[in-house]
Amino acid sequence: MSDAPGTSHGNQRMHIYAIGDIHGHLDLLKAAHDLIADDSARHGPGPVVHVGDLVDRGPDSRGVIDFLMQGQAGGRDWTVLKGNHDRMFARFLRDPFEPEPGLRADLGWLHPKLGGPTTLASYGVEKAADRPVAKVHAEALDAVPQAHVDYLNRLPVLHRLGEAVFVHAGIRPGVPLDQQIETDLLWIRDPFLTRTESFGPLIVHGHTAIDQATHYGNRLNLDSGAAYGGPLSAVVIEGREAALLTPAGRKKLTVAAA
């Protein structure tokens, strides 16, 4: 595990970088890593945590997975967490009729609202929402590399680093971290989002799209709506403080009023 942020290492303060929900936007992901590279050049390197939802809705889910796999294989200090959309993709490949516990019963991953068809299109499987599920599934098994399937299935769902805990959606209040269940970590909104008291560590998450990355004191939401045409946020975290990375440099995220 890396040194805790807020401690000194030589003459530099340690820090952690984090990136919000990507949703198939490879161009935005590369731009976020460019901002991190620029900040690292000024302040020193730090580990990077991606809070999940690599796929769906955006145009190049395949490219996003390739980019992250290649970076990690090349020795980059990157952690990539599993999001609910990543689990839906992997579940579809395993069994397209297996229910997703966090999803409304009237929806399936191939529903255009969820973005599964755009993910499959990035692998060359076209018009997935308009054809029989079994046929689409068979084509997907041929088109999606086994290395991508294995990668999605291996993604962790919780990462502790310094004074922060990184998850995709949030945590179940009142449940110890080592007893949290995966479906909550990938899907929860309320009662997590409505709690104002401390969770202990700062919870850094995405999943619930908002206009901009926001610090609430007890949690930090990084999902600034890249899936819907918004930006992909990259932040730097030192202790419990955070700043948004911009082309002009760091912009401190002050704690939002309750």
C-alpha positions as CSV (number, residue, x, y, z in Angstrom):
1,M,0.0,0.0,0.0
2,S,1.2,3.5,-0.8
3,D,2.2,6.0,1.9
4,A,-0.8,7.8,3.5
5,P,-1.6,11.1,1.8
6,G,-0.7,14.1,4.0
7,T,2.5,12.5,5.1
8,S,5.8,13.8,3.9
9,H,8.0,11.8,1.6
10,G,11.3,13.7,1.0
11,N,10.2,17.3,0.5
12,Q,6.9,16.4,-1.2
13,R,3.5,15.8,0.3
14,M,2.0,12.4,-0.7
15,H,-1.2,12.5,-2.7
16,I,-3.6,10.2,-4.5
17,Y,-5.2,10.8,-7.9
18,A,-8.7,9.5,-8.7
19,I,-10.9,9.5,-11.9
20,G,-14.6,9.2,-12.0
21,D,-17.0,7.2,-14.2
22,I,-15.6,6.8,-17.7
23,H,-18.5,5.1,-19.6
24,G,-16.6,4.3,-22.8
25,H,-15.1,7.7,-23.3
26,L,-11.5,6.9,-24.2
27,D,-10.7,10.4,-25.3
28,L,-11.9,11.8,-21.9
29,L,-9.9,9.2,-20.1
30,K,-6.7,10.0,-21.9
31,A,-7.3,13.7,-21.2
32,A,-7.8,13.0,-17.5
33,H,-4.5,11.1,-17.5
34,D,-2.8,14.0,-19.2
35,L,-4.0,16.3,-16.4
36,I,-2.6,13.9,-13.9
37,A,0.7,13.7,-15.7
38,D,0.9,17.5,-15.7
39,D,0.1,17.7,-12.0
40,S,2.6,14.9,-11.2
41,A,5.3,16.8,-13.1
42,R,4.8,19.7,-10.7
43,H,4.0,17.9,-7.4
44,G,5.5,14.4,-7.8
45,P,3.8,11.1,-8.7
46,G,1.0,9.4,-6.9
47,P,-1.2,6.3,-7.3
48,V,-4.3,6.6,-9.5
49,V,-7.6,5.1,-8.6
50,H,-10.4,4.7,-11.2
51,V,-13.8,4.4,-9.5
52,G,-15.4,2.1,-12.1
53,D,-18.0,2.1,-14.8
54,L,-15.5,1.7,-17.6
55,V,-18.1,0.7,-20.1
56,D,-21.6,1.6,-21.6
57,R,-23.1,4.6,-23.2
58,G,-19.8,6.0,-24.6
59,P,-18.4,5.1,-28.0
60,D,-15.2,3.1,-27.1
61,S,-15.6,0.8,-24.2
62,R,-13.3,-1.7,-25.8
63,G,-10.6,1.0,-26.1
64,V,-11.0,2.1,-22.5
65,I,-10.5,-1.5,-21.2
66,D,-7.4,-1.9,-23.5
67,F,-5.9,1.4,-22.3
68,L,-6.3,0.5,-18.6
69,M,-5.1,-3.1,-19.1
70,Q,-2.0,-1.9,-21.0
71,G,-1.2,0.8,-18.4
72,Q,-1.4,-1.7,-15.6
73,A,0.6,-4.3,-17.5
74,G,3.2,-1.6,-18.2
75,G,3.7,-1.0,-14.5
76,R,1.6,2.1,-13.9
77,D,0.5,2.6,-10.3
78,W,-3.2,2.3,-11.3
79,T,-6.1,0.7,-9.4
80,V,-9.3,0.1,-11.4
81,L,-12.5,-0.7,-9.5
82,K,-15.5,-2.5,-10.7
83,G,-18.7,-0.5,-11.4
84,N,-22.2,-1.7,-11.8
85,H,-22.0,-1.4,-15.6
86,D,-18.8,-3.4,-15.7
87,R,-20.6,-6.2,-13.7
88,M,-23.6,-6.1,-16.0
89,F,-21.3,-6.5,-19.0
90,A,-19.5,-9.4,-17.4
91,R,-22.8,-11.0,-16.3
92,F,-24.3,-10.7,-19.8
93,L,-21.3,-12.6,-21.2
94,R,-21.7,-15.3,-18.6
95,D,-25.5,-15.7,-18.9
96,P,-27.6,-13.0,-20.7
97,F,-30.7,-14.1,-18.8
98,E,-29.2,-14.1,-15.3
99,P,-30.9,-11.3,-13.3
100,E,-28.8,-8.4,-12.1
101,P,-29.6,-7.9,-8.3
102,G,-29.2,-4.1,-8.5
103,L,-31.3,-3.6,-11.6
104,R,-35.0,-3.0,-12.0
105,A,-36.7,-6.2,-13.2
106,D,-38.1,-4.5,-16.3
107,L,-34.7,-3.5,-17.6
108,G,-31.9,-5.6,-19.1
109,W,-28.3,-4.6,-20.0
110,L,-29.2,-4.5,-23.7
111,H,-31.8,-1.7,-23.0
112,P,-30.6,1.4,-24.8
113,K,-31.0,3.3,-21.5
114,L,-28.2,1.3,-19.9
115,G,-25.8,1.5,-22.9
116,G,-25.0,-2.2,-23.4
117,P,-25.5,-2.0,-27.1
118,T,-22.9,0.7,-27.5
119,T,-20.4,-1.4,-25.6
120,L,-21.0,-4.4,-27.9
121,A,-20.8,-2.1,-30.9
122,S,-17.2,-1.2,-29.9
123,Y,-16.4,-4.9,-30.3
124,G,-18.2,-5.0,-33.7
125,V,-21.5,-6.5,-32.5
126,E,-24.1,-4.2,-34.1
127,K,-27.7,-3.5,-33.4
128,A,-27.7,-5.5,-30.2
129,A,-31.0,-4.0,-28.9
130,D,-32.9,-5.0,-32.0
131,R,-32.1,-8.7,-32.4
132,P,-32.7,-11.9,-30.4
133,V,-30.7,-11.9,-27.2
134,A,-29.4,-15.4,-27.7
135,K,-27.9,-14.5,-31.1
136,V,-26.4,-11.3,-29.7
137,H,-24.9,-13.3,-26.9
138,A,-23.3,-15.8,-29.2
139,E,-21.8,-13.0,-31.3
140,A,-20.5,-11.3,-28.1
141,L,-18.7,-14.4,-26.9
142,D,-16.9,-14.5,-30.2
143,A,-16.1,-10.8,-30.3
144,V,-15.1,-10.0,-26.8
145,P,-11.5,-11.2,-26.0
146,Q,-11.3,-13.6,-23.1
147,A,-8.6,-11.3,-21.6
148,H,-11.3,-8.6,-21.3
149,V,-13.7,-11.0,-19.7
150,D,-11.1,-12.1,-17.2
151,Y,-10.1,-8.5,-16.5
152,L,-13.7,-7.4,-15.7
153,N,-14.2,-10.4,-13.4
154,R,-11.0,-9.7,-11.5
155,L,-11.7,-6.0,-10.8
156,P,-11.8,-5.2,-7.1
157,V,-14.8,-3.5,-5.5
158,L,-13.1,-1.6,-2.7
159,H,-9.7,0.0,-2.2
160,R,-8.3,1.6,0.9
161,L,-5.5,4.1,0.6
162,G,-4.4,6.7,3.1
163,E,-7.4,8.4,4.7
164,A,-9.8,7.4,1.9
165,V,-11.8,4.3,0.9
166,F,-12.6,4.1,-2.8
167,V,-15.7,2.3,-4.1
168,H,-18.0,2.7,-7.1
169,A,-21.3,3.6,-5.6
170,G,-20.9,4.0,-1.8
171,I,-21.2,1.9,1.3
172,R,-24.1,0.6,3.5
173,P,-24.1,2.9,6.6
174,G,-23.6,1.0,9.8
175,V,-22.0,-2.0,8.2
176,P,-18.2,-2.6,8.7
177,L,-16.1,-2.2,5.6
178,D,-15.1,-5.9,5.7
179,Q,-18.8,-6.9,5.8
180,Q,-20.0,-4.8,2.9
181,I,-21.6,-6.7,0.0
182,E,-20.7,-6.2,-3.6
183,T,-24.2,-5.2,-4.8
184,D,-24.2,-2.3,-2.3
185,L,-20.8,-1.2,-3.2
186,L,-21.8,-1.1,-6.9
187,W,-25.4,0.1,-6.7
188,I,-26.2,1.9,-3.5
189,R,-27.6,5.4,-3.4
190,D,-29.9,6.0,-0.4
191,P,-29.3,5.7,2.5
192,F,-25.6,6.4,1.7
193,L,-26.1,9.6,-0.2
194,T,-28.4,11.2,2.5
195,R,-26.0,10.6,5.4
196,T,-24.1,13.6,6.7
197,E,-22.2,12.1,9.6
198,S,-18.7,10.8,9.1
199,F,-18.2,7.3,7.8
200,G,-14.7,7.2,9.3
201,P,-12.5,7.3,6.2
202,L,-13.4,9.7,3.4
203,I,-15.5,7.7,0.9
204,V,-14.5,8.4,-2.7
205,H,-17.1,7.2,-5.2
206,G,-19.0,7.8,-8.4
207,H,-22.2,6.1,-9.7
208,T,-24.6,9.0,-9.0
209,A,-24.2,11.6,-11.8
210,I,-24.0,15.3,-10.7
211,D,-23.0,18.5,-12.4
212,Q,-19.4,18.5,-11.1
213,A,-17.2,16.6,-8.7
214,T,-18.3,17.6,-5.2
215,H,-16.8,17.2,-1.7
216,Y,-19.5,16.6,1.0
217,G,-17.1,16.3,3.9
218,N,-17.8,12.6,4.6
219,R,-17.7,11.6,0.9
220,L,-16.4,12.8,-2.4
221,N,-18.5,12.2,-5.6
222,L,-16.5,12.1,-8.8
223,D,-19.3,11.2,-11.3
224,S,-19.7,14.5,-13.2
225,G,-21.8,12.9,-15.9
226,A,-19.4,11.8,-18.7
227,A,-22.0,9.3,-19.6
228,Y,-24.4,12.1,-20.5
229,G,-22.1,14.6,-22.2
230,G,-20.5,16.0,-19.0
231,P,-16.8,16.1,-18.2
232,L,-14.7,13.2,-16.8
233,S,-13.4,14.5,-13.5
234,A,-9.8,13.8,-12.2
235,V,-9.0,14.9,-8.7
236,V,-6.0,14.9,-6.4
237,I,-6.6,13.9,-2.8
238,E,-4.3,14.9,0.1
239,G,-5.5,13.6,3.5
240,R,-9.2,14.4,3.4
241,E,-8.9,17.4,1.1
242,A,-9.3,17.3,-2.6
243,A,-8.8,19.5,-5.7
244,L,-10.1,19.2,-9.2
245,L,-7.4,19.0,-11.9
246,T,-8.0,21.5,-14.7
247,P,-5.8,22.7,-17.6
248,A,-5.1,25.8,-15.4
249,G,-4.0,23.7,-12.4
250,R,-5.6,22.6,-9.2
251,K,-9.0,23.9,-8.1
252,K,-9.7,23.2,-4.5
253,L,-13.0,21.4,-3.8
254,T,-14.5,23.1,-0.7
255,V,-17.0,21.1,1.3
256,A,-20.5,21.6,0.0
257,A,-23.2,22.9,2.4
258,A,-25.5,20.3,3.7
